[in-house]
Amino acid sequence: MATVELRFSALPEHVRTARLVAAAVARRAGVDEAVLDEVRLAVGEACTRAVGLHQSNGVSAPVRVALIEDEKQFSIEVGDEAPHATPGDRAPGSGAGTADDLDAEGEDEMGLAVISGLVDDVEVTAGEGGGLIRMTWPTTPAPLL
C-alpha cells in the first residue's frame, strides 16, 4: 500500500495543486483515464470545502490530503480541523442560526452533493475535532511486461 500525503495552508490557490497531484497519483495507481476528470473535480470540491471551513472558523492548521493506493482501489482522504456541528448541538427551539450560518451550511451541503454525484464510494465523517471525506475509485492492475 503506497500513500502520498499533502498538507497545505488553507488558501484557495493551493486547491489547484492538490487537484493536479491527485490526478497524477490516481493515473499512476491505475484509475481509468475516463474517470480522472471526476477525480480532479471531486478533490477540488473537497479541498475547497476544507479551505472554506478553515477560513470561516479561523483554523490555522493545514488542510490534509492523503492519496492511498491499495491493490484494487485508490482512495483520497481530505481532512479538515474545523469544528463541525453534530446532531443535537443546537438547543431545542433555538432556531436555525444566523443568515451566515445558513449560507455556510448550504454551501457545505452543495459541495457534498457535488462530490456524491462524482464519486460512487464516498464516506463523510465529522465532529468537533474536524471532518474527513474519503473517496474511493476502483483500479485496474498494470499489465505485466
Biotite code that builds the C-alpha atoms (Angstrom):
import biotite.structure as struc

atoms = struc.array([
    struc.Atom([0.000, 0.000, 0.000], chain_id="A", res_id=1, res_name="MET", atom_name="CA", element="C"),
    struc.Atom([1.556, 3.287, -1.141], chain_id="A", res_id=2, res_name="ALA", atom_name="CA", element="C"),
    struc.Atom([0.455, 6.617, 0.311], chain_id="A", res_id=3, res_name="THR", atom_name="CA", element="C"),
    struc.Atom([1.192, 10.182, -0.727], chain_id="A", res_id=4, res_name="VAL", atom_name="CA", element="C"),
    struc.Atom([0.362, 12.877, 1.809], chain_id="A", res_id=5, res_name="GLU", atom_name="CA", element="C"),
    struc.Atom([-0.141, 16.577, 1.162], chain_id="A", res_id=6, res_name="LEU", atom_name="CA", element="C"),
    struc.Atom([-0.611, 19.350, 3.667], chain_id="A", res_id=7, res_name="ARG", atom_name="CA", element="C"),
    struc.Atom([-1.297, 22.867, 2.515], chain_id="A", res_id=8, res_name="PHE", atom_name="CA", element="C"),
    struc.Atom([-2.240, 26.213, 4.009], chain_id="A", res_id=9, res_name="SER", atom_name="CA", element="C"),
    struc.Atom([-5.973, 26.827, 3.822], chain_id="A", res_id=10, res_name="ALA", atom_name="CA", element="C"),
    struc.Atom([-5.741, 29.143, 0.821], chain_id="A", res_id=11, res_name="LEU", atom_name="CA", element="C"),
    struc.Atom([-7.798, 28.742, -2.372], chain_id="A", res_id=12, res_name="PRO", atom_name="CA", element="C"),
    struc.Atom([-4.722, 28.983, -4.607], chain_id="A", res_id=13, res_name="GLU", atom_name="CA", element="C"),
    struc.Atom([-3.409, 25.671, -3.237], chain_id="A", res_id=14, res_name="HIS", atom_name="CA", element="C"),
    struc.Atom([-6.511, 23.701, -4.274], chain_id="A", res_id=15, res_name="VAL", atom_name="CA", element="C"),
    struc.Atom([-5.353, 23.560, -7.897], chain_id="A", res_id=16, res_name="ARG", atom_name="CA", element="C"),
    struc.Atom([-2.066, 21.959, -6.849], chain_id="A", res_id=17, res_name="THR", atom_name="CA", element="C"),
    struc.Atom([-3.923, 19.329, -4.817], chain_id="A", res_id=18, res_name="ALA", atom_name="CA", element="C"),
    struc.Atom([-6.120, 18.528, -7.848], chain_id="A", res_id=19, res_name="ARG", atom_name="CA", element="C"),
    struc.Atom([-3.106, 18.120, -10.143], chain_id="A", res_id=20, res_name="LEU", atom_name="CA", element="C"),
    struc.Atom([-1.234, 15.895, -7.685], chain_id="A", res_id=21, res_name="VAL", atom_name="CA", element="C"),
    struc.Atom([-4.351, 13.780, -7.078], chain_id="A", res_id=22, res_name="ALA", atom_name="CA", element="C"),
    struc.Atom([-4.857, 13.204, -10.812], chain_id="A", res_id=23, res_name="ALA", atom_name="CA", element="C"),
    struc.Atom([-1.203, 12.275, -11.334], chain_id="A", res_id=24, res_name="ALA", atom_name="CA", element="C"),
    struc.Atom([-1.166, 9.801, -8.441], chain_id="A", res_id=25, res_name="VAL", atom_name="CA", element="C"),
    struc.Atom([-4.553, 8.351, -9.482], chain_id="A", res_id=26, res_name="ALA", atom_name="CA", element="C"),
    struc.Atom([-3.245, 7.773, -13.017], chain_id="A", res_id=27, res_name="ARG", atom_name="CA", element="C"),
    struc.Atom([-0.150, 6.014, -11.654], chain_id="A", res_id=28, res_name="ARG", atom_name="CA", element="C"),
    struc.Atom([-2.335, 3.917, -9.317], chain_id="A", res_id=29, res_name="ALA", atom_name="CA", element="C"),
    struc.Atom([-4.350, 2.566, -12.256], chain_id="A", res_id=30, res_name="GLY", atom_name="CA", element="C"),
    struc.Atom([-7.547, 4.636, -12.106], chain_id="A", res_id=31, res_name="VAL", atom_name="CA", element="C"),
    struc.Atom([-9.250, 4.557, -15.516], chain_id="A", res_id=32, res_name="ASP", atom_name="CA", element="C"),
    struc.Atom([-8.358, 7.555, -17.718], chain_id="A", res_id=33, res_name="GLU", atom_name="CA", element="C"),
    struc.Atom([-12.066, 8.239, -18.281], chain_id="A", res_id=34, res_name="ALA", atom_name="CA", element="C"),
    struc.Atom([-12.519, 8.839, -14.543], chain_id="A", res_id=35, res_name="VAL", atom_name="CA", element="C"),
    struc.Atom([-9.566, 11.188, -13.975], chain_id="A", res_id=36, res_name="LEU", atom_name="CA", element="C"),
    struc.Atom([-11.649, 14.326, -14.598], chain_id="A", res_id=37, res_name="ASP", atom_name="CA", element="C"),
    struc.Atom([-14.065, 13.165, -11.900], chain_id="A", res_id=38, res_name="GLU", atom_name="CA", element="C"),
    struc.Atom([-11.128, 12.610, -9.535], chain_id="A", res_id=39, res_name="VAL", atom_name="CA", element="C"),
    struc.Atom([-9.873, 16.141, -10.209], chain_id="A", res_id=40, res_name="ARG", atom_name="CA", element="C"),
    struc.Atom([-13.307, 17.697, -9.731], chain_id="A", res_id=41, res_name="LEU", atom_name="CA", element="C"),
    struc.Atom([-14.098, 15.731, -6.566], chain_id="A", res_id=42, res_name="ALA", atom_name="CA", element="C"),
    struc.Atom([-10.741, 16.584, -4.979], chain_id="A", res_id=43, res_name="VAL", atom_name="CA", element="C"),
    struc.Atom([-11.231, 20.215, -5.950], chain_id="A", res_id=44, res_name="GLY", atom_name="CA", element="C"),
    struc.Atom([-14.653, 20.298, -4.279], chain_id="A", res_id=45, res_name="GLU", atom_name="CA", element="C"),
    struc.Atom([-13.429, 18.527, -1.134], chain_id="A", res_id=46, res_name="ALA", atom_name="CA", element="C"),
    struc.Atom([-10.364, 20.769, -0.797], chain_id="A", res_id=47, res_name="CYS", atom_name="CA", element="C"),
    struc.Atom([-12.349, 23.943, -1.499], chain_id="A", res_id=48, res_name="THR", atom_name="CA", element="C"),
    struc.Atom([-14.813, 22.883, 1.203], chain_id="A", res_id=49, res_name="ARG", atom_name="CA", element="C"),
    struc.Atom([-11.989, 22.252, 3.685], chain_id="A", res_id=50, res_name="ALA", atom_name="CA", element="C"),
    struc.Atom([-10.345, 25.608, 2.871], chain_id="A", res_id=51, res_name="VAL", atom_name="CA", element="C"),
    struc.Atom([-13.670, 27.392, 3.370], chain_id="A", res_id=52, res_name="GLY", atom_name="CA", element="C"),
    struc.Atom([-14.283, 25.654, 6.698], chain_id="A", res_id=53, res_name="LEU", atom_name="CA", element="C"),
    struc.Atom([-10.793, 26.549, 7.933], chain_id="A", res_id=54, res_name="HIS", atom_name="CA", element="C"),
    struc.Atom([-11.143, 30.179, 6.875], chain_id="A", res_id=55, res_name="GLN", atom_name="CA", element="C"),
    struc.Atom([-14.650, 30.660, 8.284], chain_id="A", res_id=56, res_name="SER", atom_name="CA", element="C"),
    struc.Atom([-13.686, 29.070, 11.613], chain_id="A", res_id=57, res_name="ASN", atom_name="CA", element="C"),
    struc.Atom([-10.294, 30.772, 11.979], chain_id="A", res_id=58, res_name="GLY", atom_name="CA", element="C"),
    struc.Atom([-8.379, 27.478, 11.852], chain_id="A", res_id=59, res_name="VAL", atom_name="CA", element="C"),
    struc.Atom([-4.701, 27.981, 11.036], chain_id="A", res_id=60, res_name="SER", atom_name="CA", element="C"),
    struc.Atom([-3.845, 24.270, 10.696], chain_id="A", res_id=61, res_name="ALA", atom_name="CA", element="C"),
    struc.Atom([-3.174, 22.958, 7.184], chain_id="A", res_id=62, res_name="PRO", atom_name="CA", element="C"),
    struc.Atom([-5.689, 21.020, 5.098], chain_id="A", res_id=63, res_name="VAL", atom_name="CA", element="C"),
    struc.Atom([-4.670, 17.352, 4.865], chain_id="A", res_id=64, res_name="ARG", atom_name="CA", element="C"),
    struc.Atom([-4.910, 15.202, 1.742], chain_id="A", res_id=65, res_name="VAL", atom_name="CA", element="C"),
    struc.Atom([-3.914, 11.525, 1.701], chain_id="A", res_id=66, res_name="ALA", atom_name="CA", element="C"),
    struc.Atom([-3.728, 9.634, -1.609], chain_id="A", res_id=67, res_name="LEU", atom_name="CA", element="C"),
    struc.Atom([-3.830, 5.920, -0.847], chain_id="A", res_id=68, res_name="ILE", atom_name="CA", element="C"),
    struc.Atom([-3.080, 3.200, -3.386], chain_id="A", res_id=69, res_name="GLU", atom_name="CA", element="C"),
    struc.Atom([-4.321, -0.259, -2.433], chain_id="A", res_id=70, res_name="ASP", atom_name="CA", element="C"),
    struc.Atom([-4.265, -3.437, -4.501], chain_id="A", res_id=71, res_name="GLU", atom_name="CA", element="C"),
    struc.Atom([-7.682, -2.968, -6.145], chain_id="A", res_id=72, res_name="LYS", atom_name="CA", element="C"),
    struc.Atom([-8.680, 0.576, -5.238], chain_id="A", res_id=73, res_name="GLN", atom_name="CA", element="C"),
    struc.Atom([-7.432, 4.134, -4.951], chain_id="A", res_id=74, res_name="PHE", atom_name="CA", element="C"),
    struc.Atom([-8.661, 6.376, -2.144], chain_id="A", res_id=75, res_name="SER", atom_name="CA", element="C"),
    struc.Atom([-8.329, 10.054, -1.395], chain_id="A", res_id=76, res_name="ILE", atom_name="CA", element="C"),
    struc.Atom([-8.944, 11.436, 2.067], chain_id="A", res_id=77, res_name="GLU", atom_name="CA", element="C"),
    struc.Atom([-9.390, 15.186, 2.553], chain_id="A", res_id=78, res_name="VAL", atom_name="CA", element="C"),
    struc.Atom([-9.344, 16.238, 6.178], chain_id="A", res_id=79, res_name="GLY", atom_name="CA", element="C"),
    struc.Atom([-10.026, 19.499, 7.930], chain_id="A", res_id=80, res_name="ASP", atom_name="CA", element="C"),
    struc.Atom([-9.695, 20.585, 11.544], chain_id="A", res_id=81, res_name="GLU", atom_name="CA", element="C"),
    struc.Atom([-12.730, 22.867, 11.649], chain_id="A", res_id=82, res_name="ALA", atom_name="CA", element="C"),
    struc.Atom([-15.337, 22.086, 14.301], chain_id="A", res_id=83, res_name="PRO", atom_name="CA", element="C"),
    struc.Atom([-18.478, 20.578, 12.774], chain_id="A", res_id=84, res_name="HIS", atom_name="CA", element="C"),
    struc.Atom([-21.904, 20.658, 14.351], chain_id="A", res_id=85, res_name="ALA", atom_name="CA", element="C"),
    struc.Atom([-23.064, 17.245, 15.410], chain_id="A", res_id=86, res_name="THR", atom_name="CA", element="C"),
    struc.Atom([-26.717, 16.254, 15.732], chain_id="A", res_id=87, res_name="PRO", atom_name="CA", element="C"),
    struc.Atom([-28.177, 17.706, 18.904], chain_id="A", res_id=88, res_name="GLY", atom_name="CA", element="C"),
    struc.Atom([-25.688, 20.597, 19.152], chain_id="A", res_id=89, res_name="ASP", atom_name="CA", element="C"),
    struc.Atom([-28.439, 23.203, 18.903], chain_id="A", res_id=90, res_name="ARG", atom_name="CA", element="C"),
    struc.Atom([-30.759, 23.614, 21.825], chain_id="A", res_id=91, res_name="ALA", atom_name="CA", element="C"),
    struc.Atom([-34.400, 22.852, 21.029], chain_id="A", res_id=92, res_name="PRO", atom_name="CA", element="C"),
    struc.Atom([-36.247, 25.988, 19.975], chain_id="A", res_id=93, res_name="GLY", atom_name="CA", element="C"),
    struc.Atom([-33.025, 27.932, 19.397], chain_id="A", res_id=94, res_name="SER", atom_name="CA", element="C"),
    struc.Atom([-33.782, 28.479, 15.712], chain_id="A", res_id=95, res_name="GLY", atom_name="CA", element="C"),
    struc.Atom([-31.641, 27.605, 12.746], chain_id="A", res_id=96, res_name="ALA", atom_name="CA", element="C"),
    struc.Atom([-28.843, 30.102, 13.392], chain_id="A", res_id=97, res_name="GLY", atom_name="CA", element="C"),
    struc.Atom([-27.746, 33.300, 11.699], chain_id="A", res_id=98, res_name="THR", atom_name="CA", element="C"),
    struc.Atom([-28.016, 34.022, 7.982], chain_id="A", res_id=99, res_name="ALA", atom_name="CA", element="C"),
    struc.Atom([-24.244, 33.495, 7.685], chain_id="A", res_id=100, res_name="ASP", atom_name="CA", element="C"),
    struc.Atom([-24.566, 30.092, 9.369], chain_id="A", res_id=101, res_name="ASP", atom_name="CA", element="C"),
    struc.Atom([-27.315, 29.120, 6.933], chain_id="A", res_id=102, res_name="LEU", atom_name="CA", element="C"),
    struc.Atom([-25.267, 30.291, 3.913], chain_id="A", res_id=103, res_name="ASP", atom_name="CA", element="C"),
    struc.Atom([-22.212, 28.326, 5.049], chain_id="A", res_id=104, res_name="ALA", atom_name="CA", element="C"),
    struc.Atom([-24.331, 25.249, 5.765], chain_id="A", res_id=105, res_name="GLU", atom_name="CA", element="C"),
    struc.Atom([-25.966, 25.469, 2.315], chain_id="A", res_id=106, res_name="GLY", atom_name="CA", element="C"),
    struc.Atom([-22.585, 25.773, 0.576], chain_id="A", res_id=107, res_name="GLU", atom_name="CA", element="C"),
    struc.Atom([-21.299, 22.818, 2.594], chain_id="A", res_id=108, res_name="ASP", atom_name="CA", element="C"),
    struc.Atom([-24.273, 20.655, 1.602], chain_id="A", res_id=109, res_name="GLU", atom_name="CA", element="C"),
    struc.Atom([-23.942, 21.713, -2.044], chain_id="A", res_id=110, res_name="MET", atom_name="CA", element="C"),
    struc.Atom([-20.245, 20.735, -2.099], chain_id="A", res_id=111, res_name="GLY", atom_name="CA", element="C"),
    struc.Atom([-21.033, 17.348, -0.570], chain_id="A", res_id=112, res_name="LEU", atom_name="CA", element="C"),
    struc.Atom([-23.833, 16.814, -3.115], chain_id="A", res_id=113, res_name="ALA", atom_name="CA", element="C"),
    struc.Atom([-21.424, 17.546, -5.994], chain_id="A", res_id=114, res_name="VAL", atom_name="CA", element="C"),
    struc.Atom([-18.856, 15.122, -4.563], chain_id="A", res_id=115, res_name="ILE", atom_name="CA", element="C"),
    struc.Atom([-21.525, 12.418, -4.130], chain_id="A", res_id=116, res_name="SER", atom_name="CA", element="C"),
    struc.Atom([-22.557, 12.913, -7.758], chain_id="A", res_id=117, res_name="GLY", atom_name="CA", element="C"),
    struc.Atom([-18.973, 12.468, -8.959], chain_id="A", res_id=118, res_name="LEU", atom_name="CA", element="C"),
    struc.Atom([-17.866, 9.559, -6.764], chain_id="A", res_id=119, res_name="VAL", atom_name="CA", element="C"),
    struc.Atom([-19.776, 6.318, -6.188], chain_id="A", res_id=120, res_name="ASP", atom_name="CA", element="C"),
    struc.Atom([-17.978, 5.433, -2.955], chain_id="A", res_id=121, res_name="ASP", atom_name="CA", element="C"),
    struc.Atom([-17.897, 8.421, -0.568], chain_id="A", res_id=122, res_name="VAL", atom_name="CA", element="C"),
    struc.Atom([-17.701, 8.423, 3.214], chain_id="A", res_id=123, res_name="GLU", atom_name="CA", element="C"),
    struc.Atom([-18.071, 11.652, 5.202], chain_id="A", res_id=124, res_name="VAL", atom_name="CA", element="C"),
    struc.Atom([-17.302, 11.874, 8.913], chain_id="A", res_id=125, res_name="THR", atom_name="CA", element="C"),
    struc.Atom([-17.353, 14.999, 11.047], chain_id="A", res_id=126, res_name="ALA", atom_name="CA", element="C"),
    struc.Atom([-17.196, 16.064, 14.656], chain_id="A", res_id=127, res_name="GLY", atom_name="CA", element="C"),
    struc.Atom([-15.894, 18.711, 16.990], chain_id="A", res_id=128, res_name="GLU", atom_name="CA", element="C"),
    struc.Atom([-12.265, 17.982, 16.049], chain_id="A", res_id=129, res_name="GLY", atom_name="CA", element="C"),
    struc.Atom([-12.729, 18.214, 12.296], chain_id="A", res_id=130, res_name="GLY", atom_name="CA", element="C"),
    struc.Atom([-14.021, 16.296, 9.329], chain_id="A", res_id=131, res_name="GLY", atom_name="CA", element="C"),
    struc.Atom([-12.870, 13.784, 6.752], chain_id="A", res_id=132, res_name="LEU", atom_name="CA", element="C"),
    struc.Atom([-14.107, 12.973, 3.263], chain_id="A", res_id=133, res_name="ILE", atom_name="CA", element="C"),
    struc.Atom([-12.921, 9.611, 1.934], chain_id="A", res_id=134, res_name="ARG", atom_name="CA", element="C"),
    struc.Atom([-13.466, 8.964, -1.789], chain_id="A", res_id=135, res_name="MET", atom_name="CA", element="C"),
    struc.Atom([-12.615, 5.630, -3.413], chain_id="A", res_id=136, res_name="THR", atom_name="CA", element="C"),
    struc.Atom([-12.280, 4.510, -7.037], chain_id="A", res_id=137, res_name="TRP", atom_name="CA", element="C"),
    struc.Atom([-11.521, 1.045, -8.469], chain_id="A", res_id=138, res_name="PRO", atom_name="CA", element="C"),
    struc.Atom([-8.192, 0.476, -10.187], chain_id="A", res_id=139, res_name="THR", atom_name="CA", element="C"),
    struc.Atom([-7.102, -1.827, -12.955], chain_id="A", res_id=140, res_name="THR", atom_name="CA", element="C"),
    struc.Atom([-3.830, -3.666, -12.429], chain_id="A", res_id=141, res_name="PRO", atom_name="CA", element="C"),
    struc.Atom([-0.904, -2.656, -14.623], chain_id="A", res_id=142, res_name="ALA", atom_name="CA", element="C"),
    struc.Atom([-0.175, -5.146, -17.404], chain_id="A", res_id=143, res_name="PRO", atom_name="CA", element="C"),
    struc.Atom([2.724, -7.498, -16.779], chain_id="A", res_id=144, res_name="LEU", atom_name="CA", element="C"),
    struc.Atom([5.666, -6.991, -19.101], chain_id="A", res_id=145, res_name="LEU", atom_name="CA", element="C"),
])
